[in-house]
Amino acid sequence: MSALKRATPESQGLPSAAISAFLTRLEAHELHSVMVLRHGHVIAEGWWTPYQRELPHMMYSVSKSFTATAIGFAVQEGRLKVSDLVLPFFPKTHPQGDLEKMQKLTIKDLLTMSSGHDGEPQPRSANWARDILRWPFKAEPGTTFMYNTPATYLAGAILQRKTRKTLVEYLTPRLFEPLGIQSRTWETDPKGLNVAGWGLYLQTEELALWGQFMLQKGQWEGQQLLPESWIAEMTAAQISSGEDQDNDWNQGYGYQVWRCRHNTYRADGAFGQFCVVMPDQDAVVVMTAGEAVNTAGMLNAIWEELLPHFSAEALPENPQTQAALGQQLDALTLKGPENTTPFENQRHLNQTFTFEKNDWGLASLTLRHQAGETTLEWTDTLGLQKIPVQAEGWAFSESHLFQHMMWILQDLGPWPVAAQGGWISEDTFSVRVCLVQTPFTPTITLHFEEDRVSVDLKGAVHFGPLERPLVWGKAEG
């Protein structure tokens, strides 16, 4: 990676104490990483253990902003225009429904979330584009904002059809390589197209590189990669997204970019994946998270703890507050289950339980403890899964364990996981498992009753139910 330069906060005109207060505010949320840039320098960065610098994180709808960036390159190269009609790109679709509205739909309408669909289309076959275009229309395209991820999929599909390259292939020489973005994992549809509206994985710094590129209006290391005019068009309020001027989701919407208060804009993904670009302050703030309830509070922390303290000039260095900030960043960590006790001498260890057919695909489970190490062993349709568990700190491993339970995950191979847990009562064992490339940090609780065990799964965040029905297993023998 072409790493960004590092500098002290004071040298770039922001007090270390302000960043410290910002981090303290973020304690009310579940953050996974944070990075603050000023004048192109990283002035603060941190990862909440077990999340790590080198691991890419699921970006969700931040992906949309990269799709719009790709469209910008295609426009620059004369391959597309935002005024192009959508339907001619899908000549074998055989339209159904309101053909008059469908024939008016443009790429710009897709980019600005104003396709006019009656709700978000739901693909029901392997041909997603056909299913989306056959979805009923409610409004004239280009007139009404309605958040619509399948519209982004269509925009991405158009580019991939036109260029005969996936979004990753297309962006690699134009954006990823010049900026030093190396992750380049993007989920695909049944036909092998990158899904455009979600599914991109990036390291925290890689997202910060994109934010700095946008802040520099498409310029990178002396080269104008994208026209400044496209950046301005992409980040302008192209359509109204609401009337509440105190709401960061009501400041207008550009091309797959949200306008924010204070003349800022952001790439925004579910559960608190943010890249906030602040042109007036020449600053970028990146956050990854697993925040279920109050992502607005994460943005408010920027406005209230950082924004008032930016200075146009460098500030006197303050070694004491800089050291305190460094210690605060180094100590960032997620919490495991509370009130746990040591593992030794528990009568339920090393006992295998089997399960009747269930929605999880769970066949057997053993909480094994040998040579001072505890492992959750789990057999399902993907085979034997083993997750080491530590009472203090986090045990790292890889597992397919959540492939059935977290249906939102595409099967990209074994997932890196980290687990911490212990006994919270004589008969109850609880373990928090962090899928450290995602926002998901579910807790598994095992409750033992004589020769039976119940398995309870609760997710901190999820698009589906946060809690799965209990499944019961019976001891072998």
C-alpha positions as a Markdown table, in Angstrom:
| # | Residue | x | y | z |
|---|---|---|---|---|
| 1 | Met | 0.0 | 0.0 | 0.0 |
| 2 | Ser | 1.2 | 3.5 | -0.8 |
| 3 | Ala | 0.8 | 4.5 | 2.9 |
| 4 | Leu | -0.3 | 7.9 | 3.9 |
| 5 | Lys | 2.1 | 10.0 | 5.9 |
| 6 | Arg | 1.8 | 10.2 | 9.7 |
| 7 | Ala | 2.0 | 13.3 | 11.8 |
| 8 | Thr | 1.1 | 14.6 | 15.2 |
| 9 | Pro | -2.4 | 16.1 | 15.6 |
| 10 | Glu | -0.9 | 19.5 | 16.7 |
| 11 | Ser | 1.3 | 19.8 | 13.6 |
| 12 | Gln | -1.8 | 19.6 | 11.4 |
| 13 | Gly | -3.8 | 22.0 | 13.5 |
| 14 | Leu | -6.0 | 19.7 | 15.7 |
| 15 | Pro | -5.4 | 19.3 | 19.5 |
| 16 | Ser | -4.7 | 15.8 | 20.7 |
| 17 | Ala | -7.2 | 16.5 | 23.5 |
| 18 | Ala | -10.0 | 16.9 | 20.9 |
| 19 | Ile | -9.3 | 13.5 | 19.4 |
| 20 | Ser | -9.2 | 12.0 | 22.9 |
| 21 | Ala | -12.6 | 13.5 | 23.6 |
| 22 | Phe | -13.8 | 12.1 | 20.3 |
| 23 | Leu | -12.7 | 8.6 | 21.2 |
| 24 | Thr | -14.4 | 8.9 | 24.6 |
| 25 | Arg | -17.6 | 9.8 | 22.8 |
| 26 | Leu | -17.3 | 6.7 | 20.6 |
| 27 | Glu | -17.3 | 4.5 | 23.7 |
| 28 | Ala | -21.1 | 4.7 | 23.5 |
| 29 | His | -20.9 | 2.8 | 20.2 |
| 30 | Glu | -19.4 | -0.4 | 18.9 |
| 31 | Leu | -16.4 | 0.8 | 16.9 |
| 32 | His | -14.0 | -1.5 | 15.1 |
| 33 | Ser | -11.6 | 1.1 | 13.8 |
| 34 | Val | -11.1 | 4.9 | 13.4 |
| 35 | Met | -8.7 | 7.0 | 11.3 |
| 36 | Val | -8.5 | 10.8 | 11.2 |
| 37 | Leu | -6.7 | 12.6 | 8.4 |
| 38 | Arg | -5.8 | 16.3 | 8.2 |
| 39 | His | -3.9 | 17.9 | 5.3 |
| 40 | Gly | -3.3 | 14.5 | 3.9 |
| 41 | His | -1.6 | 13.2 | 7.0 |
| 42 | Val | -2.9 | 10.5 | 9.4 |
| 43 | Ile | -3.0 | 12.1 | 12.8 |
| 44 | Ala | -4.8 | 9.4 | 14.7 |
| 45 | Glu | -5.6 | 5.7 | 14.0 |
| 46 | Gly | -6.8 | 2.8 | 16.1 |
| 47 | Trp | -8.4 | -0.6 | 16.0 |
| 48 | Trp | -10.6 | -2.1 | 18.7 |
| 49 | Thr | -9.0 | -5.5 | 19.4 |
| 50 | Pro | -9.6 | -8.1 | 18.0 |
| 51 | Tyr | -10.1 | -6.0 | 14.8 |
| 52 | Gln | -6.7 | -5.3 | 13.2 |
| 53 | Arg | -5.0 | -2.9 | 10.8 |
| 54 | Glu | -4.2 | -5.5 | 8.1 |
| 55 | Leu | -7.7 | -7.1 | 7.9 |
| 56 | Pro | -10.2 | -5.7 | 5.4 |
| 57 | His | -13.6 | -5.0 | 6.7 |
| 58 | Met | -17.0 | -5.5 | 5.1 |
| 59 | Met | -18.1 | -2.1 | 3.7 |
| 60 | Tyr | -21.7 | -2.6 | 2.9 |
| 61 | Ser | -23.1 | 0.5 | 1.1 |
| 62 | Val | -19.8 | 2.3 | 1.1 |
| 63 | Ser | -19.4 | 0.1 | -2.0 |
| 64 | Lys | -21.9 | 2.3 | -3.8 |
| 65 | Ser | -19.6 | 5.2 | -3.7 |
| 66 | Phe | -16.9 | 3.1 | -5.4 |
| 67 | Thr | -19.4 | 2.1 | -8.0 |
| 68 | Ala | -20.1 | 5.8 | -8.7 |
| 69 | Thr | -16.4 | 6.4 | -8.9 |
| 70 | Ala | -16.1 | 3.7 | -11.5 |
| 71 | Ile | -19.0 | 5.3 | -13.5 |
| 72 | Gly | -17.0 | 8.5 | -13.4 |
| 73 | Phe | -14.1 | 6.8 | -15.1 |
| 74 | Ala | -16.4 | 5.4 | -17.7 |
| 75 | Val | -17.9 | 8.8 | -18.4 |
| 76 | Gln | -14.4 | 10.3 | -18.6 |
| 77 | Glu | -13.4 | 7.7 | -21.2 |
| 78 | Gly | -16.6 | 8.3 | -23.3 |
| 79 | Arg | -18.0 | 4.8 | -22.6 |
| 80 | Leu | -21.1 | 6.1 | -20.8 |
| 81 | Lys | -23.1 | 9.2 | -20.1 |
| 82 | Val | -25.3 | 9.7 | -17.0 |
| 83 | Ser | -28.1 | 10.7 | -19.4 |
| 84 | Asp | -27.9 | 7.3 | -21.1 |
| 85 | Leu | -31.2 | 5.3 | -21.0 |
| 86 | Val | -31.0 | 2.1 | -19.0 |
| 87 | Leu | -33.2 | -0.2 | -21.0 |
| 88 | Pro | -31.1 | -0.4 | -24.1 |
| 89 | Phe | -28.3 | -2.0 | -22.1 |
| 90 | Phe | -30.6 | -5.0 | -21.4 |
| 91 | Pro | -32.1 | -5.8 | -24.8 |
| 92 | Lys | -33.2 | -9.3 | -23.8 |
| 93 | Thr | -35.0 | -8.2 | -20.7 |
| 94 | His | -38.5 | -8.3 | -22.3 |
| 95 | Pro | -40.0 | -5.5 | -20.2 |
| 96 | Gln | -43.2 | -5.9 | -18.3 |
| 97 | Gly | -45.4 | -3.4 | -16.4 |
| 98 | Asp | -45.1 | 0.3 | -16.8 |
| 99 | Leu | -43.0 | 0.5 | -20.0 |
| 100 | Glu | -43.5 | 4.3 | -20.3 |
| 101 | Lys | -41.7 | 4.9 | -17.0 |
| 102 | Met | -39.1 | 2.2 | -17.6 |
| 103 | Gln | -38.2 | 3.8 | -21.0 |
| 104 | Lys | -37.4 | 7.1 | -19.2 |
| 105 | Leu | -35.0 | 5.5 | -16.7 |
| 106 | Thr | -31.5 | 6.8 | -16.9 |
| 107 | Ile | -28.1 | 6.0 | -15.3 |
| 108 | Lys | -28.4 | 9.3 | -13.4 |
| 109 | Asp | -31.7 | 8.1 | -11.9 |
| 110 | Leu | -29.9 | 5.0 | -10.7 |
| 111 | Leu | -27.0 | 7.0 | -9.2 |
| 112 | Thr | -29.3 | 9.4 | -7.4 |
| 113 | Met | -31.7 | 6.8 | -5.9 |
| 114 | Ser | -34.6 | 8.2 | -7.9 |
| 115 | Ser | -35.4 | 5.2 | -10.2 |
| 116 | Gly | -39.1 | 5.5 | -9.3 |
| 117 | His | -39.5 | 1.8 | -8.2 |
| 118 | Asp | -42.3 | 0.9 | -5.9 |
| 119 | Gly | -40.0 | -0.1 | -3.0 |
| 120 | Glu | -36.7 | -1.9 | -3.4 |
| 121 | Pro | -36.9 | -4.6 | -6.1 |
| 122 | Gln | -36.1 | -8.1 | -4.8 |
| 123 | Pro | -34.3 | -10.3 | -7.3 |
| 124 | Arg | -35.8 | -13.8 | -7.3 |
| 125 | Ser | -33.8 | -15.6 | -9.9 |
| 126 | Ala | -30.2 | -15.7 | -11.2 |
| 127 | Asn | -31.0 | -12.9 | -13.6 |
| 128 | Trp | -31.0 | -10.0 | -11.2 |
| 129 | Ala | -31.1 | -7.2 | -13.8 |
| 130 | Arg | -34.3 | -8.7 | -15.4 |
| 131 | Asp | -36.0 | -9.1 | -12.0 |
| 132 | Ile | -35.2 | -5.5 | -11.0 |
| 133 | Leu | -36.4 | -4.0 | -14.3 |
| 134 | Arg | -39.6 | -5.9 | -14.1 |
| 135 | Trp | -40.4 | -4.6 | -10.6 |
| 136 | Pro | -43.3 | -2.2 | -10.6 |
| 137 | Phe | -42.7 | 1.6 | -10.9 |
| 138 | Lys | -44.5 | 4.1 | -8.7 |
| 139 | Ala | -43.0 | 7.5 | -9.6 |
| 140 | Glu | -41.6 | 9.1 | -12.6 |
| 141 | Pro | -37.8 | 8.3 | -12.8 |
| 142 | Gly | -35.7 | 11.3 | -11.5 |
| 143 | Thr | -38.4 | 12.9 | -9.4 |
| 144 | Thr | -38.4 | 11.1 | -6.0 |
| 145 | Phe | -35.6 | 9.9 | -3.7 |
| 146 | Met | -36.0 | 6.4 | -2.4 |
| 147 | Tyr | -33.0 | 4.4 | -1.2 |
| 148 | Asn | -32.6 | 1.6 | -3.6 |
| 149 | Thr | -29.7 | -0.8 | -3.5 |
| 150 | Pro | -30.8 | -2.8 | -6.6 |
| 151 | Ala | -30.7 | 0.5 | -8.6 |
| 152 | Thr | -27.0 | 0.6 | -7.7 |
| 153 | Tyr | -26.7 | -3.0 | -8.9 |
| 154 | Leu | -28.1 | -2.0 | -12.3 |
| 155 | Ala | -25.6 | 0.9 | -12.6 |
| 156 | Gly | -22.8 | -1.5 | -11.9 |
| 157 | Ala | -24.2 | -4.1 | -14.2 |
| 158 | Ile | -24.3 | -1.5 | -17.0 |
| 159 | Leu | -20.7 | -0.6 | -16.6 |
| 160 | Gln | -19.6 | -4.3 | -16.4 |
| 161 | Arg | -21.6 | -5.1 | -19.6 |
| 162 | Lys | -20.2 | -2.1 | -21.4 |
| 163 | Thr | -16.6 | -2.7 | -20.4 |
| 164 | Arg | -16.7 | -6.5 | -20.3 |
| 165 | Lys | -14.8 | -6.2 | -17.0 |
| 166 | Thr | -15.9 | -6.6 | -13.4 |
| 167 | Leu | -15.9 | -3.5 | -11.2 |
| 168 | Val | -12.7 | -4.8 | -9.6 |
| 169 | Glu | -11.0 | -5.4 | -12.9 |
| 170 | Tyr | -12.1 | -2.0 | -14.2 |
| 171 | Leu | -11.1 | -0.1 | -11.1 |
| 172 | Thr | -7.7 | -1.8 | -10.6 |
| 173 | Pro | -5.6 | 0.1 | -13.0 |
| 174 | Arg | -7.6 | 3.3 | -12.7 |
| 175 | Leu | -8.1 | 3.7 | -9.0 |
| 176 | Phe | -6.9 | 0.8 | -6.9 |
| 177 | Glu | -3.3 | 0.6 | -8.2 |
| 178 | Pro | -2.6 | 4.3 | -8.2 |
| 179 | Leu | -3.9 | 4.7 | -4.7 |
| 180 | Gly | -2.4 | 1.5 | -3.4 |
| 181 | Ile | -5.6 | -0.3 | -2.6 |
| 182 | Gln | -4.8 | -4.0 | -2.5 |
| 183 | Ser | -7.8 | -5.7 | -0.9 |
| 184 | Arg | -10.0 | -5.8 | -4.0 |
| 185 | Thr | -12.5 | -8.3 | -2.7 |
| 186 | Trp | -16.1 | -7.6 | -3.9 |
| 187 | Glu | -18.9 | -10.1 | -3.7 |
| 188 | Thr | -20.6 | -11.3 | -6.9 |
| 189 | Asp | -24.0 | -12.2 | -8.3 |
| 190 | Pro | -24.9 | -15.6 | -9.7 |
| 191 | Lys | -23.5 | -14.4 | -13.1 |
| 192 | Gly | -20.2 | -13.4 | -11.7 |
| 193 | Leu | -20.7 | -9.6 | -11.7 |
| 194 | Asn | -19.6 | -7.6 | -8.7 |
| 195 | Val | -22.8 | -6.6 | -6.9 |
| 196 | Ala | -22.0 | -2.9 | -6.9 |
| 197 | Gly | -24.3 | -1.8 | -4.0 |
| 198 | Trp | -22.6 | -3.8 | -1.3 |
| 199 | Gly | -20.0 | -6.5 | -0.9 |
| 200 | Leu | -16.7 | -4.5 | -1.1 |
| 201 | Tyr | -14.1 | -5.3 | 1.6 |
| 202 | Leu | -11.4 | -2.7 | 2.4 |
| 203 | Gln | -8.8 | -2.0 | 5.1 |
| 204 | Thr | -9.5 | 1.1 | 7.1 |
| 205 | Glu | -6.5 | 2.9 | 5.5 |
| 206 | Glu | -7.7 | 1.9 | 2.0 |
| 207 | Leu | -11.0 | 3.6 | 2.6 |
| 208 | Ala | -9.1 | 6.6 | 3.9 |
| 209 | Leu | -7.1 | 6.7 | 0.7 |
| 210 | Trp | -10.3 | 7.0 | -1.3 |
| 211 | Gly | -11.6 | 9.7 | 1.0 |
| 212 | Gln | -8.3 | 11.7 | 0.5 |
| 213 | Phe | -8.6 | 11.1 | -3.3 |
| 214 | Met | -12.1 | 12.6 | -3.2 |
| 215 | Leu | -10.9 | 15.5 | -1.0 |
| 216 | Gln | -8.2 | 16.2 | -3.6 |
| 217 | Lys | -10.9 | 16.4 | -6.2 |
| 218 | Gly | -9.7 | 13.4 | -8.2 |
| 219 | Gln | -6.0 | 14.3 | -8.1 |
| 220 | Trp | -3.4 | 11.8 | -6.9 |
| 221 | Glu | 0.4 | 12.3 | -6.7 |
| 222 | Gly | 0.4 | 15.0 | -9.3 |
| 223 | Gln | -2.0 | 13.2 | -11.7 |
| 224 | Gln | -5.7 | 14.1 | -12.3 |
| 225 | Leu | -7.2 | 10.6 | -12.3 |
| 226 | Leu | -10.8 | 11.8 | -12.4 |
| 227 | Pro | -11.9 | 15.3 | -13.6 |
| 228 | Glu | -12.6 | 17.7 | -10.8 |
| 229 | Ser | -16.0 | 18.3 | -12.5 |
| 230 | Trp | -17.0 | 14.7 | -11.9 |
| 231 | Ile | -16.1 | 14.9 | -8.2 |
| 232 | Ala | -18.1 | 18.1 | -7.9 |
| 233 | Glu | -21.1 | 16.5 | -9.7 |
| 234 | Met | -20.9 | 13.3 | -7.7 |
| 235 | Thr | -20.8 | 15.0 | -4.3 |
| 236 | Ala | -23.4 | 17.7 | -5.0 |
| 237 | Ala | -26.9 | 17.4 | -3.7 |
| 238 | Gln | -28.5 | 16.1 | -6.9 |
| 239 | Ile | -31.8 | 15.3 | -5.2 |
| 240 | Ser | -33.6 | 16.1 | -1.9 |
| 241 | Ser | -33.4 | 13.3 | 0.6 |
| 242 | Gly | -35.6 | 15.0 | 3.3 |
| 243 | Glu | -36.5 | 18.2 | 5.0 |
| 244 | Asp | -35.0 | 17.9 | 8.5 |
| 245 | Gln | -31.9 | 20.2 | 8.4 |
| 246 | Asp | -30.6 | 18.6 | 11.7 |
| 247 | Asn | -30.6 | 15.1 | 10.2 |
| 248 | Asp | -27.5 | 14.0 | 8.3 |
| 249 | Trp | -29.7 | 11.8 | 6.1 |
| 250 | Asn | -31.7 | 14.8 | 5.0 |
| 251 | Gln | -29.0 | 17.0 | 3.5 |
| 252 | Gly | -29.4 | 15.8 | -0.1 |
| 253 | Tyr | -28.0 | 12.9 | -2.1 |
| 254 | Gly | -25.4 | 12.9 | -4.9 |
| 255 | Tyr | -24.2 | 10.1 | -7.0 |
| 256 | Gln | -24.1 | 7.3 | -4.4 |
| 257 | Val | -22.8 | 9.8 | -1.8 |
| 258 | Trp | -24.7 | 11.3 | 1.1 |
| 259 | Arg | -24.4 | 15.0 | 1.8 |
| 260 | Cys | -24.0 | 15.8 | 5.5 |
| 261 | Arg | -24.3 | 18.9 | 7.6 |
| 262 | His | -21.4 | 21.4 | 7.8 |
| 263 | Asn | -20.8 | 21.2 | 4.0 |
| 264 | Thr | -19.4 | 17.7 | 4.3 |
| 265 | Tyr | -20.3 | 14.4 | 2.5 |
| 266 | Arg | -19.8 | 10.8 | 3.2 |
| 267 | Ala | -19.7 | 7.2 | 1.9 |
| 268 | Asp | -22.1 | 5.4 | 4.2 |
| 269 | Gly | -22.5 | 1.6 | 4.9 |
| 270 | Ala | -24.7 | -0.3 | 7.2 |
| 271 | Phe | -23.9 | -0.5 | 10.9 |
| 272 | Gly | -21.5 | 2.5 | 10.9 |
| 273 | Gln | -19.1 | 2.1 | 8.0 |
| 274 | Phe | -18.3 | 5.8 | 7.3 |
| 275 | Cys | -15.9 | 7.8 | 5.3 |
| 276 | Val | -16.6 | 11.5 | 6.0 |
| 277 | Val | -15.0 | 14.0 | 3.7 |
| 278 | Met | -14.7 | 17.6 | 5.2 |
| 279 | Pro | -13.5 | 20.0 | 2.4 |
| 280 | Asp | -13.7 | 23.2 | 4.5 |
| 281 | Gln | -11.4 | 21.5 | 7.1 |
| 282 | Asp | -9.2 | 19.6 | 4.6 |
| 283 | Ala | -9.9 | 16.5 | 6.7 |
| 284 | Val | -11.2 | 13.0 | 6.4 |
| 285 | Val | -12.6 | 10.8 | 9.2 |
| 286 | Val | -13.0 | 7.0 | 8.6 |
| 287 | Met | -14.9 | 4.7 | 11.0 |
| 288 | Thr | -15.7 | 1.0 | 10.7 |
| 289 | Ala | -18.2 | -0.4 | 13.3 |
| 290 | Gly | -20.9 | -2.9 | 14.3 |
| 291 | Glu | -23.3 | -0.2 | 15.6 |
| 292 | Ala | -26.9 | -1.4 | 15.7 |
| 293 | Val | -28.8 | 1.5 | 17.1 |
| 294 | Asn | -27.3 | 5.0 | 16.7 |
| 295 | Thr | -25.0 | 5.5 | 13.8 |
| 296 | Ala | -26.1 | 9.2 | 13.9 |
| 297 | Gly | -24.3 | 9.5 | 17.2 |
| 298 | Met | -21.1 | 8.5 | 15.5 |
| 299 | Leu | -21.4 | 11.5 | 13.1 |
| 300 | Asn | -22.5 | 13.8 | 16.0 |
| 301 | Ala | -19.2 | 12.9 | 17.7 |
| 302 | Ile | -17.3 | 14.3 | 14.7 |
| 303 | Trp | -19.4 | 17.5 | 14.6 |
| 304 | Glu | -19.2 | 18.1 | 18.4 |
| 305 | Glu | -15.7 | 16.9 | 19.3 |
| 306 | Leu | -13.6 | 17.5 | 16.3 |
| 307 | Leu | -15.2 | 20.1 | 14.0 |
| 308 | Pro | -15.0 | 23.1 | 16.5 |
| 309 | His | -11.2 | 22.5 | 17.1 |
| 310 | Phe | -9.7 | 22.5 | 13.6 |
| 311 | Ser | -7.1 | 25.3 | 13.3 |
| 312 | Ala | -5.8 | 26.9 | 10.1 |
| 313 | Glu | -2.4 | 27.0 | 11.6 |
| 314 | Ala | -0.2 | 24.4 | 13.3 |
| 315 | Leu | -0.5 | 24.2 | 17.1 |
| 316 | Pro | 2.2 | 24.0 | 19.7 |
| 317 | Glu | 3.2 | 20.4 | 20.2 |
| 318 | Asn | 1.9 | 18.9 | 23.5 |
| 319 | Pro | 3.8 | 15.7 | 24.4 |
| 320 | Gln | 1.7 | 15.0 | 27.4 |
| 321 | Thr | -1.6 | 15.0 | 25.7 |
| 322 | Gln | -0.1 | 13.2 | 22.7 |
| 323 | Ala | 1.2 | 10.4 | 24.9 |
| 324 | Ala | -2.2 | 10.1 | 26.6 |
| 325 | Leu | -3.9 | 9.9 | 23.2 |
| 326 | Gly | -1.4 | 7.2 | 22.1 |
| 327 | Gln | -2.2 | 5.2 | 25.2 |
| 328 | Gln | -5.9 | 5.6 | 24.6 |
| 329 | Leu | -5.6 | 4.4 | 21.0 |
| 330 | Asp | -3.4 | 1.4 | 22.0 |
| 331 | Ala | -5.9 | 0.3 | 24.7 |
| 332 | Leu | -8.9 | 0.1 | 22.4 |
| 333 | Thr | -10.7 | -3.3 | 22.7 |
| 334 | Leu | -14.1 | -4.9 | 22.5 |
| 335 | Lys | -15.5 | -6.5 | 25.6 |
| 336 | Gly | -16.2 | -10.2 | 25.9 |
| 337 | Pro | -18.9 | -11.8 | 28.1 |
| 338 | Glu | -18.9 | -10.3 | 31.5 |
| 339 | Asn | -18.6 | -12.0 | 34.9 |
| 340 | Thr | -16.9 | -15.1 | 33.7 |
| 341 | Thr | -15.0 | -17.6 | 35.8 |
| 342 | Pro | -12.0 | -19.9 | 35.0 |
| 343 | Phe | -12.5 | -22.9 | 32.8 |
| 344 | Glu | -11.0 | -25.6 | 35.1 |
| 345 | Asn | -13.0 | -28.4 | 36.7 |
| 346 | Gln | -16.3 | -27.9 | 34.9 |
| 347 | Arg | -18.3 | -31.1 | 34.7 |
| 348 | His | -19.8 | -30.3 | 31.3 |
| 349 | Leu | -16.5 | -30.1 | 29.5 |
| 350 | Asn | -15.5 | -32.7 | 26.9 |
| 351 | Gln | -19.1 | -34.1 | 26.6 |
| 352 | Thr | -20.5 | -34.4 | 23.1 |
| 353 | Phe | -24.1 | -33.5 | 22.4 |
| 354 | Thr | -26.0 | -34.4 | 19.3 |
| 355 | Phe | -28.9 | -32.6 | 17.7 |
| 356 | Glu | -32.0 | -33.5 | 15.7 |
| 357 | Lys | -32.4 | -31.8 | 12.3 |
| 358 | Asn | -32.5 | -28.0 | 12.7 |
| 359 | Asp | -32.3 | -24.8 | 10.7 |
| 360 | Trp | -28.7 | -24.2 | 11.8 |
| 361 | Gly | -27.6 | -27.5 | 10.3 |
| 362 | Leu | -26.1 | -28.3 | 13.7 |
| 363 | Ala | -25.3 | -32.0 | 14.2 |
| 364 | Ser | -23.1 | -32.1 | 17.3 |
| 365 | Leu | -21.3 | -29.9 | 19.8 |
| 366 | Thr | -18.5 | -30.4 | 22.3 |
| 367 | Leu | -17.0 | -27.8 | 24.6 |
| 368 | Arg | -13.6 | -29.3 | 24.9 |
| 369 | His | -10.9 | -28.4 | 27.5 |
| 370 | Gln | -7.5 | -30.0 | 27.2 |
| 371 | Ala | -4.0 | -28.9 | 28.3 |
| 372 | Gly | -5.4 | -25.6 | 29.6 |
| 373 | Glu | -7.0 | -24.7 | 26.3 |
| 374 | Thr | -10.8 | -24.5 | 25.6 |
| 375 | Thr | -12.3 | -25.1 | 22.1 |
| 376 | Leu | -15.8 | -24.9 | 20.9 |
| 377 | Glu | -16.3 | -27.9 | 18.5 |
| 378 | Trp | -19.3 | -27.9 | 16.2 |
| 379 | Thr | -20.3 | -30.3 | 13.4 |
| 380 | Asp | -22.6 | -29.2 | 10.7 |
| 381 | Thr | -23.1 | -29.7 | 7.0 |
| 382 | Leu | -19.8 | -28.1 | 6.3 |
| 383 | Gly | -18.0 | -30.5 | 8.6 |
| 384 | Leu | -16.2 | -30.1 | 11.8 |
| 385 | Gln | -15.6 | -26.5 | 13.0 |
| 386 | Lys | -13.2 | -25.6 | 15.8 |
| 387 | Ile | -13.0 | -22.3 | 17.5 |
| 388 | Pro | -10.5 | -21.8 | 20.3 |
| 389 | Val | -11.8 | -19.6 | 23.2 |
| 390 | Gln | -9.8 | -17.6 | 25.7 |
| 391 | Ala | -11.0 | -16.3 | 29.0 |
| 392 | Glu | -8.9 | -13.2 | 28.7 |
| 393 | Gly | -7.9 | -11.6 | 25.4 |
| 394 | Trp | -9.0 | -13.1 | 22.1 |
| 395 | Ala | -8.2 | -16.4 | 20.5 |
| 396 | Phe | -7.8 | -16.2 | 16.7 |
| 397 | Ser | -8.7 | -18.9 | 14.2 |
| 398 | Glu | -10.7 | -19.5 | 11.0 |
| 399 | Ser | -14.1 | -21.1 | 10.7 |
| 400 | His | -17.1 | -21.7 | 8.5 |
| 401 | Leu | -19.1 | -21.7 | 11.7 |
| 402 | Phe | -21.5 | -18.9 | 10.8 |
| 403 | Gln | -22.2 | -19.8 | 7.2 |
| 404 | His | -25.7 | -21.1 | 8.0 |
| 405 | Met | -26.5 | -18.6 | 10.7 |
| 406 | Met | -25.3 | -15.4 | 9.1 |
| 407 | Trp | -27.1 | -15.8 | 5.8 |
| 408 | Ile | -25.9 | -12.4 | 4.6 |
| 409 | Leu | -22.3 | -13.7 | 4.3 |
| 410 | Gln | -21.3 | -14.9 | 0.9 |
| 411 | Asp | -19.1 | -18.1 | 1.1 |
| 412 | Leu | -15.7 | -16.6 | 0.6 |
| 413 | Gly | -14.0 | -19.4 | 2.4 |
| 414 | Pro | -13.3 | -19.8 | 6.1 |
| 415 | Trp | -13.9 | -16.6 | 8.0 |
| 416 | Pro | -11.2 | -15.2 | 10.4 |
| 417 | Val | -12.7 | -15.2 | 13.8 |
| 418 | Ala | -11.7 | -14.3 | 17.3 |
| 419 | Ala | -13.4 | -15.7 | 20.4 |
| 420 | Gln | -13.4 | -14.8 | 24.1 |
| 421 | Gly | -15.6 | -16.3 | 26.8 |
| 422 | Gly | -16.1 | -18.3 | 29.9 |
| 423 | Trp | -18.6 | -19.6 | 32.5 |
| 424 | Ile | -21.1 | -17.1 | 33.7 |
| 425 | Ser | -22.7 | -19.6 | 36.1 |
| 426 | Glu | -22.2 | -23.2 | 37.0 |
| 427 | Asp | -24.2 | -24.5 | 34.1 |
| 428 | Thr | -23.9 | -21.6 | 31.5 |
| 429 | Phe | -21.0 | -20.9 | 29.2 |
| 430 | Ser | -21.0 | -17.8 | 27.0 |
| 431 | Val | -18.6 | -16.9 | 24.2 |
| 432 | Arg | -18.5 | -13.8 | 22.0 |
| 433 | Val | -17.2 | -14.6 | 18.5 |
| 434 | Cys | -16.0 | -11.7 | 16.3 |
| 435 | Leu | -16.0 | -12.2 | 12.6 |
| 436 | Val | -13.2 | -9.8 | 12.3 |
| 437 | Gln | -13.8 | -8.9 | 8.6 |
| 438 | Thr | -17.4 | -8.0 | 9.2 |
| 439 | Pro | -19.6 | -6.0 | 11.7 |
| 440 | Phe | -20.9 | -9.3 | 13.2 |
| 441 | Thr | -19.9 | -10.1 | 16.8 |
| 442 | Pro | -22.5 | -12.7 | 17.9 |
| 443 | Thr | -22.7 | -14.3 | 21.3 |
| 444 | Ile | -23.2 | -18.0 | 21.7 |
| 445 | Thr | -24.6 | -19.2 | 25.1 |
| 446 | Leu | -24.6 | -22.8 | 26.1 |
| 447 | His | -26.9 | -23.8 | 29.0 |
| 448 | Phe | -26.5 | -27.3 | 30.4 |
| 449 | Glu | -29.3 | -29.2 | 32.1 |
| 450 | Glu | -28.4 | -32.7 | 33.1 |
| 451 | Asp | -27.9 | -34.6 | 29.8 |
| 452 | Arg | -29.1 | -31.8 | 27.6 |
| 453 | Val | -27.7 | -28.5 | 26.3 |
| 454 | Ser | -29.4 | -25.5 | 24.7 |
| 455 | Val | -27.6 | -23.3 | 22.2 |
| 456 | Asp | -28.6 | -19.7 | 22.1 |
| 457 | Leu | -27.3 | -17.3 | 19.4 |
| 458 | Lys | -27.7 | -13.5 | 19.7 |
| 459 | Gly | -26.2 | -11.1 | 17.1 |
| 460 | Ala | -25.2 | -7.6 | 18.0 |
| 461 | Val | -26.1 | -6.5 | 14.5 |
| 462 | His | -27.8 | -8.2 | 11.6 |
| 463 | Phe | -30.3 | -7.5 | 8.8 |
| 464 | Gly | -32.3 | -10.5 | 9.9 |
| 465 | Pro | -33.4 | -11.5 | 13.3 |
| 466 | Leu | -30.8 | -10.7 | 16.0 |
| 467 | Glu | -31.8 | -13.9 | 17.9 |
| 468 | Arg | -32.2 | -17.4 | 16.6 |
| 469 | Pro | -34.6 | -19.9 | 18.2 |
| 470 | Leu | -32.9 | -22.2 | 20.8 |
| 471 | Val | -31.8 | -25.6 | 19.6 |
| 472 | Trp | -31.4 | -28.5 | 22.1 |
| 473 | Gly | -28.9 | -31.3 | 22.0 |
| 474 | Lys | -28.7 | -34.5 | 24.0 |
| 475 | Ala | -25.6 | -36.0 | 25.5 |
| 476 | Glu | -24.2 | -39.1 | 23.7 |
| 477 | Gly | -24.2 | -42.4 | 25.5 |
